[in-house]
Structure formats: C-alpha cells, structure tokens
Amino acid sequence: MTAYFLVVSMTAVIALAAVSYLLSASRLEAMAISRFEVIAAYKQQEIDALIARQIETVTQIAAREELRQAGTSLLAQEIGTLDYQSAFLKFSNAVFNATYRGSSAVTASDLIDIQVFELASGRVFFDTSPDLDNKAFRNWAELRPRLLDTEVMPVYRSEDTGRPTLTILAPLLDLEGERYGLLAADIRVPIMVEIVSRRAGLGDTGQSYLVDGEHRLVAPPAFTRIDEQDKAHSPGIDAAVTGAKGAALYRNHHGEPVIGSYRWLPGPGLALLTEISVSEALTPATRLGWSILGFGMIAVLLLAAGSYLIARQIARPILAITATAHRIAQGDLQQRAPLLANDETGNLANNFNEMVDRLRETLALLSDEKHKSERLLLNILPEPIAERLKHGESTIADSFGDVSIMFADLVNFTPLASQLPPKQLVGLLNEIFTEFDSLCEAWGLEKIKTIGDAYLVVAGLPNERKDHARLAADMALDMLATIERFNRRHDLDLMLRIGIHSGPVVAGVIGTKKFNYDIWGDAVNIASRMESHGITSRIQVSEQTHAYLQDAYEFDDRGLISIRGKGEMRTWLLRGKKADARSG
C-alpha cells in the first residue's frame, strides 16, 4: 500500500512540476519576447536618430556657399594645371571648414571619409583619402538617377578595407542651383555596433547584433565567433533579411537555442537581432519546476514515512493474527492470536481465537469419529486392505498362489436354535465366535465371514506366509478345545466339524457402501467340501494340506472318499502334533 502511495504521489508531483514548468516557461518566453521587442525598438530609435543626425550634417556640408563656389571653380579647371591645383586647394579648405568649423551638429558628426564625385562621369575629384582621387565611383551608374536629395546607402563591404561601410549621399549644387556633383560621406559604423552592443536588460547571455543584406555580421572581429567571410544563418536572420519583423524561439547562427527578436532597419539596410539563451531566459521556470519537484518529493517521502508508521501500527495486530493463522494451518492448534489493541483488531483477535477453539473441538470430534470409523473398517477388512482403501485405491483384487482355507461348522446348533430364546441363542453364538476371533488374532489368520453357524478363515493372506497350513492346523485344534470348554461351561453338547484345504485363491473387496472382503476360487469350494464331508469333532484335510503338515502332525488316513462335484479324493483326519514337534 505504501509503495502504491509513493508511485501515485510521485507521479502527481512530477506532473505538477512539469505543468508548472511548462506554464511558467511559456509565460517567461512571452515576457522575454516582449522585453526584447522593447529593447530592439529602443536600439532602432537610437540608430535612426544617429543616421538622422548624420544626414543633417552631410546636408549642411553640401549646402555651404563656400563649398558650392569652390566646387564649381574646381570642375572648370583642367586637371594638372596650376589653376587646377589652386582650385583644388581652395576646395579642400572649403571641405575642411564645412566639416570641422561649422555648426555644432557638424562638429559632433561621426564622419570618417568624404568623397566628391563629378556628376557627368562619376569621377572622384576629391577625397579625404588621396588614393581615390580621379577614380570613378563603382556604383555611379546605379546612383546617378537617385541623386535628387540626401539619402543613405545600405551598409556594404568596402572594396578597399573589406569592412562594413555606411555612406550618406548628398547632391552638390552650383550657384545657379544645378547639380554638378555628389558628396559621399562615410559614417563610422562601429558606433552603431556600440549602440547595439549595449547590454542593458539583456542578462548574462543576451546580445544584440547587426547583419547586412548579404547575411554578414556587422561587427569588429572581436565581437563575433564567426569568420567575416562566412555568412550567418538562422530563422531569425533569414526572416529579418527579407524585411520581416517578429520574435520566436529558434536556434541562432551558432546552433544554440535562443529566444530572439528580429527586425529589418530600412535606413542602414541592416537586420537587428536581440537574443538570449533559452536556458537563461527559462531559469526561473527551471528553478520553479525543480523547487516544486524537490519540495513535493520531500513532502511525499514524509507522508509515506508517516503512512508507513501508521499502517504498520494498524497492521501489526493483523500480521500477528496472520502469523498465528499460518502456524495453525501447519497443524499447531494450540496457537492463539495475541491481543495487542483494545479496538477492532482486538475484537478480531478474540473472534479468531474463538473460531480456533471451535475448530479444535470440531477436529477433536472428527478425530474421534475417524478412529471409530477406522476401527469399524478394521472389523470388516484386514488392516492392509483398509489402508489401501483409505489411500484412494478403488478396486482391490489380489491373487494368492498358496493359502490354507478352513471351514468350521457347529453341527447340532440348528436344533438348539429352536429350543432357546433368540437373545440367548445369539449370545451363545456370539460367545463362541468371539473366542474364535481371538484365536484368529493370536495365530495370525484372517477371518473372512460367518454364515449362520459356519465360520470361514484363511491363513496366508493378505500377508503371504509360508507356514499357512501349520497356522490353520493349530487354530483348528484350538477351536476343538474351545468348544469342549464352552460345553462344560454351559452344560451343552455342541460339536464342531472342520475342513481345511490349501491352494490358490483370489481375494478382494466388493461393495461401495457396505464393504466385504471375500475370497474366490476352486480351493474355497474344496475346503467347503472338506468340512461338509468331514466327521463331527474331527478336522478333515485335503491331500494338499496333508503334504504341508505330514512331517509335524499325526493323521488318520481316511482313504478315498466321494466328494460332491469333485469325485473321489483322498483325505486325512488331523489328530494333533507329533510328540517331537510339540517338544520343539
């Protein structure tokens, strides 16, 4: 029961912890996304403000009167002449003055390079980096139709430095207001990276970064673990580069699970991503889940321990009764269940003990009845045969090769029966047969049955014996002596006629409710004829029995006599034991 409680309780605690984790994780994910959306929007505002300031600065530079005059004069001179050099120097001073001696907005700009292009050909006729003077701008054919107002070029990789570059373009107008050239100012991109890289509100693993339209990270080498020539891909990057805006849980370009916000910045043409590792974002949910699991398990174990102790206290009397019942089942009926509590279990123990007492009494009665039944069965059947019946043997039939059968008959008992009352008659007959039964037990013969005043016994079964003829002869002699004593005691003149024959028989039990152990065979019939054709107060034996006894007993030879159903048979009359046999 305690184990079942533990399994159910632990399952419930685990399920509660899992549900709590999932719910809190979902909530934390939504909160992280919301927070990162705000952070990304703020960073976008800062970048847009930065670019707006730079656009204003470049526009002011391009609109200065000094620069317009110097530029018109420079383009009018032939390259390589002294007038060109003089005009170039004036233009350079005008650019310097416009950049570093202008308004506060100009002074505070983050310009790192300024180039001036001729409108017709796209030739660079001025650059703060002299290496590009008189070179054509690479994207001139693409840019020329758009040079109507100041605008920002999307961040690109510089062919010269290989680094991300942000350029602001402004048209240059002559004194008549006609376009004669283009001013291109490169803005310091790292300042945008610095804005994006600020970690306020990002936690330990959170970061914001920029990716250009070619899936390249916009950052100094120390900022990223990915090679500058490699392209970064993730669901957030890929979606942002296409102009999409959103937030989700996905794997970043390092393959790590993150919660991220992504958006496209149309001004600089960059994707802004703000991400935090899932493990950090969901740390509170993880702690909550483990806390619920830990406290829940502790509570379950405490409850289980308490339940076990209570169950043990309740079960102790029941277990004692169970142990007592087990010992009783093994046959020890003297056991009694202990009274360990004065409650329902105590009542149960009392009732159990009363039941055991009644069971003991019932078993004692059954044992007495069993003994009576066994004694009764032994009065009907030989003990070995009775044992076989008790062990479940249903059909009992045995063959015996050589036994001695003795028939005895009270010759003048029938006339006496008509003279005596029934009770007295039966009493006399019972007295005689009781003494005969004692002789059977003394000599080891098996009484088969009585038929009226006839008595049938067999020597040599159910346990075979080689001296069966001797046993039958000795009992027959004792039976004659018993009748003589009986006559003297009761002043009667009863006579006994006995016949013995030796031979094979079949013995078995017949009947299912009233058992009868009987013998069959020709030897039984011959023994009966020995008695019926015998002489009163004498023991007549057949030739087969005489052969067993002739060395130890004395006989009178009757010669051949006619036996009904058998013809003439030679018989002998047993007189007693020889003198030397008696002394032996």
C-alpha positions in Angstrom: 0.0 0.0 0.0 2.8 2.4 0.9 4.6 1.6 -2.4 1.4 2.3 -4.3 1.0 5.6 -2.4 4.6 6.5 -3.3 4.1 5.8 -7.0 0.9 7.7 -7.3 2.2 10.7 -5.2 5.5 10.9 -7.1 3.7 10.7 -10.4 1.4 13.6 -9.3 4.3 15.7 -8.1 6.3 15.1 -11.3 3.2 16.0 -13.3 2.7 19.2 -11.2 6.3 20.2 -11.6 6.2 19.6 -15.4 3.0 21.5 -15.8 4.3 24.4 -13.6 7.5 24.4 -15.6 5.7 24.5 -19.0 3.2 27.2 -17.9 6.0 29.4 -16.3 8.3 28.7 -19.3 5.5 29.9 -21.7 5.0 33.0 -19.6 8.7 33.7 -19.3 9.1 33.2 -23.1 6.4 35.7 -23.7 7.9 38.2 -21.2 11.4 37.8 -22.8 10.0 38.4 -26.2 8.1 41.5 -25.0 11.2 42.8 -23.3 13.4 42.2 -26.3 10.9 43.8 -28.6 11.1 47.0 -26.4 15.0 46.8 -26.3 15.1 46.3 -30.1 12.7 49.2 -30.7 14.8 51.4 -28.5 18.0 50.5 -30.3 16.4 51.1 -33.6 15.3 54.5 -32.4 18.9 55.3 -31.4 20.3 54.1 -34.8 17.6 56.1 -36.7 18.5 59.1 -34.6 22.2 58.7 -35.3 21.6 58.4 -39.0 19.2 61.3 -39.0 21.9 63.5 -37.3 24.5 62.3 -39.9 22.1 63.1 -42.8 21.6 66.5 -41.3 25.3 67.0 -41.0 26.1 65.9 -44.6 23.2 68.0 -45.9 24.6 71.1 -44.2 28.1 70.4 -45.5 26.8 70.0 -49.1 24.8 73.2 -48.8 27.6 75.5 -47.7 28.1 78.5 -50.1 31.9 78.3 -49.9 31.8 74.6 -50.9 29.4 75.3 -53.8 31.7 78.1 -55.2 34.9 76.1 -54.7 33.4 73.0 -56.4 32.2 74.9 -59.4 35.6 76.6 -59.8 37.5 73.3 -59.5 35.4 71.5 -62.1 36.0 74.3 -64.5 39.8 73.8 -64.4 41.9 71.3 -66.4 43.4 68.6 -64.4 47.1 69.0 -63.9 47.3 72.8 -64.4 48.4 75.3 -61.8 44.9 76.7 -61.8 43.5 73.2 -61.0 45.9 72.8 -58.2 44.9 76.3 -56.8 41.2 75.5 -57.2 41.7 72.0 -55.5 43.4 73.7 -52.6 40.5 76.1 -52.2 38.0 73.2 -52.4 39.9 71.2 -49.8 39.9 74.2 -47.4 36.2 74.6 -48.1 35.5 71.0 -47.2 37.7 71.3 -44.1 35.9 74.4 -43.0 32.5 72.9 -43.7 33.3 69.8 -41.7 35.3 70.9 -38.8 34.5 74.6 -38.4 30.8 74.6 -39.0 27.8 74.4 -36.6 27.8 72.2 -33.5 26.0 69.5 -35.4 28.8 69.3 -37.9 31.5 69.3 -35.3 29.8 66.4 -33.5 29.4 64.2 -36.5 31.0 60.7 -36.9 32.3 61.2 -40.5 35.4 59.2 -41.3 35.8 60.0 -45.0 34.4 62.4 -47.6 34.4 62.0 -51.3 33.2 64.3 -54.1 32.1 62.9 -57.5 31.7 64.6 -60.8 28.1 64.4 -61.9 28.7 63.5 -65.5 31.3 60.8 -65.2 31.2 59.8 -61.6 35.0 60.6 -61.2 36.2 61.2 -57.7 37.8 64.6 -58.0 38.2 65.0 -54.2 38.7 62.5 -51.3 40.0 62.9 -47.8 41.8 59.7 -48.7 44.0 60.8 -51.6 44.4 57.3 -53.0 40.9 57.6 -54.6 41.3 60.9 -56.4 40.3 60.9 -60.0 38.8 57.3 -59.8 35.3 56.5 -60.8 32.8 55.6 -58.1 31.9 51.9 -58.5 28.1 52.3 -58.2 27.8 55.5 -60.1 25.5 54.2 -62.9 23.1 52.9 -60.2 23.2 56.0 -58.0 23.1 58.8 -60.6 19.3 58.7 -61.3 18.6 59.0 -57.5 20.8 62.0 -56.7 17.9 64.4 -56.1 18.2 64.7 -52.3 20.3 63.4 -49.4 19.9 59.7 -48.8 21.6 56.8 -47.0 23.1 53.9 -48.9 22.6 50.4 -47.3 25.6 49.2 -45.4 28.1 47.4 -47.7 31.5 45.9 -47.6 34.2 48.4 -48.7 36.3 47.1 -51.6 39.3 48.9 -50.1 39.1 48.0 -46.4 36.7 45.0 -46.6 34.8 46.4 -43.6 31.1 47.3 -43.3 30.6 50.8 -44.6 27.6 53.2 -44.3 27.6 56.1 -46.8 25.4 59.1 -46.9 25.0 60.8 -50.3 24.1 64.4 -50.9 23.8 66.3 -54.2 26.2 69.3 -54.8 24.6 72.4 -56.4 26.3 75.2 -58.2 25.5 78.9 -57.7 22.6 78.6 -60.1 21.1 75.6 -58.2 22.1 73.0 -60.8 23.7 69.7 -59.8 27.3 69.4 -60.6 28.4 66.6 -58.3 27.8 64.3 -55.4 29.2 64.4 -51.9 29.6 60.9 -50.3 30.3 60.8 -46.6 31.3 57.5 -44.9 29.8 57.2 -41.4 31.7 55.4 -38.6 29.8 52.0 -38.5 31.3 50.9 -35.1 29.2 53.5 -33.4 26.1 51.6 -34.5 27.6 48.4 -33.3 28.3 50.1 -29.9 24.7 51.1 -29.7 23.5 47.6 -30.5 26.1 46.0 -28.2 24.9 47.8 -25.1 23.9 45.0 -22.6 21.3 46.9 -20.6 18.4 44.5 -20.0 20.0 41.6 -21.9 21.1 39.5 -18.9 24.2 37.3 -18.9 23.9 35.6 -22.3 21.7 38.1 -24.1 23.2 40.1 -27.1 22.1 42.3 -29.9 23.9 42.3 -33.2 23.5 43.6 -36.8 23.6 41.5 -40.0 23.8 43.1 -43.5 21.7 42.1 -46.5 24.3 39.5 -47.5 24.0 37.7 -44.2 27.3 39.0 -42.9 27.7 40.1 -39.3 28.3 43.8 -39.0 30.8 43.9 -36.1 34.5 44.2 -35.4 36.5 40.9 -35.3 36.4 40.7 -31.5 32.6 40.9 -31.5 31.8 37.6 -33.3 33.0 34.0 -33.3 32.2 33.6 -37.0 34.7 34.4 -39.7 33.9 37.7 -41.5 33.8 36.0 -44.8 31.3 33.4 -43.6 27.5 34.1 -43.9 25.4 33.8 -40.8 22.1 32.0 -41.0 19.3 31.4 -38.5 15.5 31.5 -38.7 15.6 35.0 -37.2 18.4 36.3 -39.5 16.8 34.8 -42.6 13.4 36.3 -41.7 14.8 39.7 -40.9 16.9 40.0 -44.1 13.7 39.5 -46.1 12.2 42.5 -44.3 10.1 40.6 -41.7 9.7 41.5 -38.1 8.9 39.2 -35.3 10.1 37.2 -32.3 10.3 33.4 -31.5 12.2 30.6 -30.0 14.8 29.2 -32.5 18.4 28.2 -32.9 20.8 31.1 -33.6 23.7 31.1 -36.1 25.8 29.1 -33.6 23.1 26.4 -33.3 22.2 27.3 -29.7 18.5 27.5 -28.7 17.6 31.2 -28.1 14.6 33.4 -27.6 15.0 36.2 -30.1 13.5 39.4 -31.6 14.4 40.3 -35.2 13.6 43.2 -37.5 14.8 45.0 -40.6 16.2 48.5 -40.3 15.5 50.1 -43.7 17.7 53.2 -43.2 21.1 51.5 -42.9 19.8 48.3 -44.6 20.6 46.1 -41.7 18.9 43.3 -39.7 18.8 43.9 -36.0 18.6 40.8 -33.8 18.3 40.7 -30.0 18.7 37.2 -28.5 19.1 35.4 -25.1 19.8 31.8 -24.5 16.8 29.6 -23.6 18.5 28.3 -20.5 18.9 31.7 -19.0 15.5 33.0 -20.1 13.8 30.0 -18.6 16.0 29.8 -15.5 13.1 30.9 -13.2 10.8 28.3 -14.7 13.5 25.7 -14.2 14.1 26.7 -10.6 10.3 26.7 -10.0 10.0 23.2 -11.5 12.9 21.8 -9.5 11.6 23.5 -6.4 8.2 22.1 -6.8 9.7 18.7 -7.6 12.1 18.8 -4.6 9.6 20.0 -2.0 7.0 17.7 -3.4 9.3 14.7 -3.2 10.2 15.6 0.4 6.5 16.0 1.3 5.7 12.7 -0.4 8.6 10.9 1.5 7.4 12.4 4.8 3.8 11.4 4.1 5.0 8.0 3.0 7.0 7.6 6.2 4.1 8.7 8.3 1.7 6.4 6.4 4.1 3.5 6.8 4.3 4.0 10.5 0.6 4.4 10.9 -0.1 1.4 8.6 2.5 -0.7 10.5 0.8 0.2 13.8 -2.6 -0.8 12.3 -1.2 -3.8 10.5 0.8 -5.2 13.5 -2.2 -6.9 15.2 -3.4 -8.2 11.8 0.0 -9.5 10.9 0.1 -11.2 14.3 -3.2 -12.9 13.6 -2.0 -13.8 10.1 1.2 -15.4 11.6 -1.0 -17.3 14.1 -3.3 -18.5 11.3 -0.3 -19.7 9.3 1.0 -21.7 12.3 -2.5 -23.1 12.8 -2.7 -24.0 9.1 0.5 -26.0 9.7 -1.3 -28.0 12.4 -0.4 -26.2 15.6 -3.9 -25.7 17.0 -2.6 -24.6 20.4 -1.7 -21.2 19.0 -3.7 -18.1 20.0 -3.7 -14.7 18.4 -2.2 -12.0 20.8 -4.4 -9.1 21.9 -2.3 -6.1 21.0 -5.0 -3.4 21.0 -8.4 -2.7 22.6 -10.1 -1.9 19.3 -11.5 -3.5 16.2 -8.3 -5.5 15.7 -8.6 -6.7 19.3 -12.2 -7.8 18.6 -10.9 -9.6 15.5 -8.2 -11.4 17.6 -10.9 -12.5 20.1 -13.2 -13.7 17.4 -10.3 -15.5 15.7 -9.4 -17.3 19.0 -13.0 -18.4 19.5 -13.0 -19.7 16.0 -9.8 -21.6 16.6 -11.3 -23.1 19.8 -14.3 -24.3 18.0 -12.1 -25.6 15.2 -10.0 -27.5 17.8 -13.2 -29.0 19.3 -14.5 -29.9 15.9 -11.3 -31.5 14.8 -11.2 -33.5 18.1 -14.7 -34.8 17.4 -13.7 -35.5 13.8 -10.6 -37.4 15.0 -12.7 -39.5 17.4 -15.1 -40.3 14.6 -12.2 -41.1 12.3 -10.8 -43.5 14.8 -14.2 -45.1 15.3 -14.6 -45.4 11.5 -11.1 -46.9 11.2 -11.9 -49.4 14.0 -15.1 -50.3 12.3 -13.4 -50.7 9.0 -10.7 -52.9 10.6 -13.5 -55.1 12.0 -14.7 -55.6 8.4 -11.5 -55.6 6.4 -7.9 -56.6 7.0 -5.7 -53.7 8.1 -3.5 -53.7 4.9 -6.7 -53.7 2.8 -8.2 -50.9 4.9 -5.1 -48.8 4.4 -5.3 -49.2 0.7 -8.9 -48.1 0.7 -8.0 -45.0 2.7 -5.3 -44.1 0.2 -7.9 -43.9 -2.5 -7.5 -47.3 -4.2 -10.9 -48.0 -5.5 -10.6 -51.6 -6.9 -8.8 -54.1 -4.7 -8.3 -57.6 -6.1 -5.2 -59.8 -5.4 -4.2 -63.3 -6.4 -2.5 -65.6 -3.8 -0.7 -68.7 -5.1 -1.0 -70.8 -1.9 -3.1 -70.3 1.2 -4.9 -72.6 3.6 -8.7 -72.2 3.8 -10.6 -73.5 6.9 -14.3 -74.0 7.2 -15.8 -74.8 10.6 -19.5 -75.6 11.3 -21.4 -76.1 14.5 -23.1 -79.4 13.7 -26.0 -79.5 16.2 -26.6 -75.8 16.7 -29.7 -75.6 14.4 -31.8 -78.0 16.6 -30.6 -75.9 19.6 -31.9 -72.7 18.0 -35.5 -74.0 18.1 -35.2 -74.6 21.8 -33.7 -71.3 23.1 -34.9 -67.8 23.1 -33.4 -65.6 20.3 -31.4 -63.4 22.7 -29.9 -66.4 24.5 -29.2 -68.1 21.2 -27.4 -65.1 19.7 -25.5 -64.6 23.0 -24.2 -68.2 22.9 -23.2 -67.9 19.2 -21.5 -64.6 19.8 -19.5 -66.0 22.7 -18.3 -68.9 20.6 -17.3 -66.7 17.6 -15.7 -64.1 19.8 -13.4 -66.8 21.2 -12.7 -67.9 17.6 -11.9 -64.3 16.7 -9.4 -64.2 19.5 -7.8 -67.4 18.1 -7.6 -65.8 14.7 -5.8 -62.8 16.1 -3.5 -65.0 18.1 -2.5 -67.3 15.3 -2.5 -64.6 12.6 -5.3 -65.9 10.4 -7.8 -63.7 8.6 -11.4 -64.1 9.4 -13.4 -63.9 6.2 -17.0 -64.2 7.4 -19.6 -66.2 9.3 -22.6 -67.7 7.6 -25.2 -68.7 10.2 -23.3 -71.1 12.4 -20.4 -71.6 9.9 -17.1 -69.9 10.3 -14.6 -69.2 7.5 -10.9 -68.2 8.0 -7.8 -68.1 5.8 -4.1 -68.4 6.6 -1.6 -66.7 4.3 -3.4 -63.5 3.3 -3.5 -60.6 2.9 0.1 -61.0 4.1 1.6 -64.1 2.5 3.2 -66.7 4.8 4.9 -70.0 4.0 3.6 -71.7 7.2 -0.1 -71.0 6.4 -1.0 -74.7 6.7 0.6 -75.0 10.1 -1.3 -71.9 11.3 -4.6 -73.3 10.1 -4.0 -76.6 11.7 -3.0 -75.1 15.1 -6.1 -72.9 15.1 -8.4 -75.8 14.2 -7.0 -77.8 17.1 -7.6 -74.8 19.5 -11.1 -74.4 18.1 -12.0 -78.0 19.1 -10.6 -77.4 22.6 -12.5 -74.1 22.8 -15.8 -75.9 22.0 -15.1 -78.5 24.7 -14.6 -75.8 27.3 -17.7 -74.0 26.1 -19.8 -77.1 26.5 -18.5 -77.7 30.1 -19.2 -74.1 30.9 -22.8 -74.0 29.6 -23.6 -77.7 30.0 -24.2 -78.2 26.3 -23.2 -80.7 23.8 -22.2 -78.7 20.7 -20.0 -80.3 18.2 -17.7 -78.8 15.6 -16.8 -80.1 12.1 -13.7 -78.6 10.5 -12.3 -78.9 6.9 -9.0 -77.5 5.6 -7.6 -77.3 2.1 -4.6 -75.5 0.7 -4.4 -73.9 -2.8 -4.6 -70.6 -4.8 -7.4 -68.1 -4.3 -8.4 -64.6 -5.4 -9.2 -62.1 -2.7 -10.8 -58.7 -3.0 -13.2 -56.1 -1.7 -16.7 -55.9 -3.1 -19.3 -53.2 -2.4 -19.2 -49.4 -2.1 -21.2 -48.6 1.0 -21.0 -52.0 2.8 -17.6 -53.4 2.2 -17.0 -57.2 2.2 -13.6 -58.8 1.9 -14.1 -62.2 0.4 -12.2 -65.0 -1.4 -12.9 -66.9 -4.5 -11.6 -70.0 -6.3 -11.8 -73.7 -6.6 -9.7 -74.1 -3.4 -12.5 -72.4 -1.5 -15.1 -74.9 -2.8 -12.8 -77.9 -1.9 -12.3 -76.5 1.6 -16.1 -76.3 2.0 -16.4 -79.9 0.8 -13.7 -81.0 3.3 -15.9 -79.6 6.1 -19.3 -80.8 4.8 -17.9 -84.3 4.1 -16.0 -84.4 7.3 -16.6 -86.1 10.7 -18.1 -84.4 13.7 -15.5 -83.2 16.2 -12.7 -84.0 13.7 -10.5 -82.0 11.4 -10.5 -83.3 7.8 -7.7 -82.0 5.5 -7.1 -82.5 1.8 -4.1 -84.1 0.2 -2.5 -80.7 -0.5 -2.8 -79.6 3.1 -1.6 -83.0 4.4 1.5 -82.6 2.3 2.4 -79.4 4.2 1.7 -81.0 7.6 2.7 -84.6 7.5 6.1 -84.2 9.0 4.9 -82.4 12.1 1.4 -83.6 12.7 -0.3 -87.0 13.2 -3.1 -88.1 10.8 -5.6 -90.8 10.3 -5.8 -91.8 6.6 -9.5 -91.9 5.5 -8.5 -93.1 2.1 -10.6 -92.2 -0.9 -14.0 -90.6 -0.3 -16.6 -89.4 -2.7 -16.7 -85.6 -2.8 -19.7 -83.9 -4.5 -18.7 -82.1 -7.6 -15.1 -83.5 -7.3 -15.3 -87.2 -7.4 -13.1 -89.3 -5.2 -10.5 -87.5 -3.2 -8.0 -88.8 -0.6 -8.4 -87.1 2.8 -6.9 -87.3 6.3 -8.1 -86.6 9.7 -5.8 -84.4 11.8 -5.2 -85.8 15.3 -2.6 -83.4 16.6 1.1 -82.6 16.6 3.7 -85.2 16.8 5.5 -85.6 20.1 8.8 -84.3 18.9 7.0 -81.3 17.2 5.3 -80.5 20.5 8.6 -80.6 22.4 10.3 -78.5 19.7 
